[in-house]
Amino acid sequence: MITKIEKLAVLKNDKKEINRNYLYSQIIKHERHKRKLTLQEMAHGICSISYLCKLERNAIVADESYIKAIFEKVNLDFDKVGINIIENGVNRTIKAYLYQNYGEIANLFEMIDDSLFNVQNYLIKCFYYLVKRDYQNFKETIATIDKIKETMLREDIGVFMFLVIEYYLQTYQYHQAYKYLKYLENNDFENQEMNWLIFEQHYICAYNLKIYPKFFRYYDLLMGNYNIGYPNQRQVIIRLMMLDVQASEYYPEIVEELREIGNHRYDDDYYFDIIYWKLLIMLKGKAWFAVYEEVLKKELFGEARFIALLVYAADRLNRPEYIKKATEIAEKYIFEKDETIHQVFINFMLLKYKTERKYNLIEHLRFKVIPYNKNYTHHLYDKIYEQHYIEYLCKTSKYKEALAYYRR
């Protein structure tokens, strides 16, 4: 998603202060790319190409007469430079994102004045699109920022990379997230709330990729006394993820803590996340019937992830009446694109119960699920796919292919 990511490692060490040159370079470079002009075309009649190149990299203190001439050439209002930046807008957005105050993010988004480009406003846009799961607009906005990344300050780059990683985490692309997170390892930004959110990203990524030393390290950092005002509800999810890792060995003790967590009141967004993680932990304890009953009793049919858990639990119970009920419910719902990973699993399980030829299931797995899984990962679903595919390969004496798949 970010072109020439290696450049960011160098830029992160550049602690340029925000100034008018920083704004000039962003505006001019963005406007040139938007109009698809070459450096030569933009500089013609005003300055040399090398001068414009340095100006776009924020590598010189520009003569304002040149800046005004460039602005006039592309019909921009020089007097508006800096005026359309929301005061402390990015930091306010980060804080709102940390506490899931999505109304505040929407308000800041509505305040954006696009008369002149600045990266601060575009970072706010990215947060808004992430919250809305509007991934198409998110990727387009990220691409716009990527074109002017050489102009950005160190703090801008930290937020920019955080947003890209957050997109990959939200879409279950953990290997991609991990690749970008390496560039944020051992970094300390001025915004402590951003630092905490990056720790959380490390934690989530380590959990899903089973990098347990890193997982335990970031658990201690996230649950410790960090100067961000104690995001207790986020810490509940963090604790539940830890319980999930420990559930196979300590399930009886963990059940007691799960009951206690269920007695508190939470915001709606956290409420469903907490239920989801509790159900995942119960599956680790082989409480398949309890999970099946909970989804039905609470009618958790509005999100594909809960339907997937229902189908999974029914499959583990392996009773015709449970499978029939789960498949009937699963066939009723069509979910949004951002829930594709859950829908892929649901479709696979429905085919498993509807097809009379196992070969059809394996072909579906081979050509539709496994290629998809090269980018998208889910710790629960992947085990099911692996189990069916390796079993098939072994039964057909394709042991080398089975071993290669298992290792991957």
N, C-alpha and C positions, 0 to 999 in steps of 0.2 A: 504493500500500500504506500509506503514511503520510498521514493526513489533515492538511490545513493545514500542508504541509511548510515554508512560509515562516516559521512560528513558530520552527522549529528554528534558523534563522539568528540570531534574537534570543537564544534560550536558550543557544546555544553561547558567547555572550559573558558569561554569568552564571556567575561562579565561586563559587557558594555552597558552603560547607563541609558535609560530611555531619554531621547531628545528629539529635536525636530528632524535631524538627519535620519534617524531611525524611521520616522514616519514618511519622510520624502522617499526613501529607498523602497519602502513597502508599496507606497501608492504608485510610484512610477513603474516598478517592475510588474506589479499586478496589472496595471493599465496596459502595458506593452503586451503582456501575454494575452490579456482579454481581447485586444485588437489584432493579435497575431502579427505584430510588427517585429522586424529584426532590430538588432541593436543599431545597425546602420540607418535604417529608416527612422527610428526614434531620434537618433542623434543628429540627423541631417539638418544642416543650417543652424545648429545650436552649439554643439560641442563635439569633441572627438569621441570615437567609439570607446577608446580605453577609458576616457573620463566618465562616460556614462556607465561603463562596466563597473568601475570602482564605486560610483555613486549607488548603483543598485545593490552592491555588496555592503553598503554602509561602511566603506573603507576610507572615505575621505570626508572632510567637512566641506560641503558643497557651497559654491557661490549662489546665493539666492536668486540672482538674475537669471542663471541657467535654469533653476527650478521653475521660476515663473514662466520662462519661455516654453519649457516642456509642458507645463500645466495648460498654458494657453493653446499649445498645439493640439492637445487632446481634449480641450473644452472642460477643464476641471477648475474649480473655484479655489484658488490658493488661500484665500482668507478663512476657509473652513478647516484647514489642517489642524487636527488635534481637538477641534470643538466637538466632533461627533463620537468621541470616545466616552463610554460610560464610566464614571468615576469609580475606581476600584472594582470594576465590573467582573473581571475574571475571578478575583478572590471571593467576591460575594457569591458567584456561581459555584465555585468549589465548595464553599461552606454549605450552600443549599443542597448540593449533590450529596455531600457527606451525610446530611441529616434527612435526605430524601424529601426536602421541601420543594417539590416540583412546581408548585404554584409560583414560588419566587423565581425559579428559572424561566418559567413562561413569561412572567412580568418583565424580566431583564431582556428576554428575546424580543418582546414587543417594543422595548425602548430603543432597539438598534436602529441607527440612522446609516443607511448604506450610500449616502451621497459621495463619500470618499472611503476608500478601502482602508481598514486597519486590522491587524491580526487579532487584536483583543476582541473585537466584535465577532470575528469568525470563530474564535475559540468558544465563545458563549453559544453561538449557533450550534456548534458540534455537541455541546452538552445537551442542548434542547432536543436535537435530533436523536441522540442516544436514548434519552428519557422516553421519547415518543416511539422508539424502535423504527424510526424512519431511516433505514440504513442507506437507501439510495441517495437522499439528500446529504446524509452524513458523509458518504464516500466522496461525493462531488465537492463538498466543502473542504474536506481533508486534502483532496487533490489540489484545490486552489491554494491552500496554505503551503502545501509541499513545494509549489513552484517558487515561493518567495522565502523559503526557510533560511537562506543565507543571511537574511536581514534580521532574523529573530534574536531576542535576548535569551539568556540562559534559562530564565524562569518560563518564558514562552515555550521553549523547546521541551522542558519537563512536562508542561501541561499537554502539549501537542502529542508527545509520545504516550502519555497516560491515556489520552483519549483513544488512540489507535489500539492500544493494548486492551482497553475496556471493550471496544468493539469486538475484538477477537474472543475475549472471555464471554461476552454476552451471546456470541454465535457458536460457542463450543469449539473454537479453533485454538486449542491450548498449545499446540506446538508452535504456531505462529506467535502467540502471545509470549511464549517463553523466549523466542528469538529476540523480540524487542525488549523484553524485561532485562536481558543481559546488559543492555546499554544504560539501564537505570540502577544497576547493582551498586550499592555503597555510595549512592548520591544523597546529598542533603540539600534540599531546596529551602528557600526562605519561608515559604508557606508550609507550616507544620501540618495543616490539614491535608495538603497534597502529599506530604511524606507518608502520613498514616494510610491514605488511600492506596499509595503505591505498595506499602507493606501488605495491604489486603490483597492486592493483585498477585504478589509473590506467593502468598498463602494459598489462594484459590488455584493458581497454576500448579503449585507443588502438590496439592491434594490430588488434582486430576491426573497429573503425570506420575504420581507415586514417588515423588522426590522427598522422602520422609525427613532426612536431616534438615532440609530447608523448611519443610512444613512445620516441624516442631520449633525451629528457631523463630519463625515469624509469628507463631502462635504466642510465644512469650512477649514479643514486641507489641502485638496488637492488644493483648489483654493486660498489659502493664500500665503504669501511670504515665500516660503520654499527654502532653499539653494541648488537648483539642476539645476539652469539655465532655469527655466520656460519652461516645456514641453507643449507649448501652444496647440498643436494639440491634445494631450491626454486630456487636459482640456476642449477642445471643446466637446468631447464625454461625459465627466463628466457633463458638463453643459446641454447637450441634455438629459441625463438621469434624471437630476433634472426637466427639462421642461416636460418630460414624466409623472413624478409623479404629476406635477401641472396642466397638460393639461385638465383633466376632469373639473376642476373648472375655469381655467383662459384661456381657449383656444383662444378666440379672441385676447387677448394681446400677447399670445405666438406666434401666427402666424406671427406677425410683426418681432419678433426676429428670427424666422426661416428663413424668407426672407433674413435678414441681414447675417446670418450664411452661406447661400447659395451663397453669393457674393464673398467669399474668395476662394483662390486657396489652395489646399491641396495635399499632397502626395497621390499616388494611394491607398495605404492601408487605409489611413484615409478617402479618398474620398468616398469609398463604405460603410464604417462604418457610416459616417455622413449621407449619403443618407438613409441608413437603419433606423437609429434612427429618422430621420425626418419623414419617412413614418410611423413608429410606433406611433409617436406623432399625426400625421394626422388621424390615425385610432381612437385615443382617442377622437378626435374632430368629429368623424363620417364622415370624408371626404373620404368615401369609393370609390367614383367614381374617385376622384383626385388621390388616391393611385393606383387604377387600371390603370388609364391612364398613370401615371408616370412610372410604371414598363414596360408597353408596349412601350411607347415613347422612353425611354432610353434603351430598349431591355436588361433589367437586368435579363437575363436568365442563366448566368454563375454560379450562386450560388443558392443552394436550398432555402436559407432563403428568397430570393426575389420571387421565384416561390410560396413559401408558403404564402407570403403576397398577391400575385395576387389571389390565390385561396380563401384566407380568405376574401378579398375585394369583390370578385365576389359572395361569399356566403352571405355576408351582403347585397349586392345589390339585390340579389334574383331575378334576371331576366335571363330567359333561354339563351339569346344571350351572356351575360357576362359569365355565368357558362360554356357554351359550349366552348367559346374561351379559358378560363382559363384552363379547363380540357385538351383540345387539346395540349396546350403548356406544361402542367405538365407531360403529358404522353410521351413527346419526350425526357426528360432529365433523366439521371441516374447519381447520384452524389456519391462522395467519402464517405468512412465510417465515417469520422469526421463530416459529415453533416447529420448523421442518424436521429437526433431528428427532423429536418425539413422534412426529407423524410418520417418519421413515420406519421407526420401530413398530408402531401400531400397524402399519400396512404389512410389514413382514409377518407379524403375529397373526393377522387376519388371513393372510395367504396360507400360513401354516395350517390353520384349522379348516380352510375352505377347499384347498386343493387336494385332489385324490392322488396326485403323483408327486412324490418327494423330489423328483428331478426338477420340477417347476420351481420349487422352493429354493433349491440350490442354485439354479440358474438366476433367479431373482437376487439371491444373496451375492453371487459372483459378479453380476453385471450392473446391479443398481445400488446395492448396499456397500459392498467392499470398496468400490471406487469413491463413493461418498465419504466413507470412513477414513480415507487417506488424509482428509483435512479436518473432519469433525469427529470429536471424541466424546463418549459418554461411558463412564465406568460401569454402569449397570447393563446397558444395552450391548456394549462390546463383548461382554462375557457370553451373552446368548448367541450372538453371531459367531463368535469363536467356537463355542461348543458345537453348534450345528455344522459349521464348515469343516472343522478338523475331524469330526466324526465321519462326515461324508468322505473326506479324502482318505482317511484310514481304511474305511470299508471298501474303497475302490483301489487300495494298494498304492496310493500316491503319497508315500511317506515323506519323500524329500520336499514336496510341495507343502505338506502339512507342517513340517518342521520349519520351513522358511516363513510360512504365514504366522506360526506361533511366535517365532523370534521377532517378527516385525511388530 
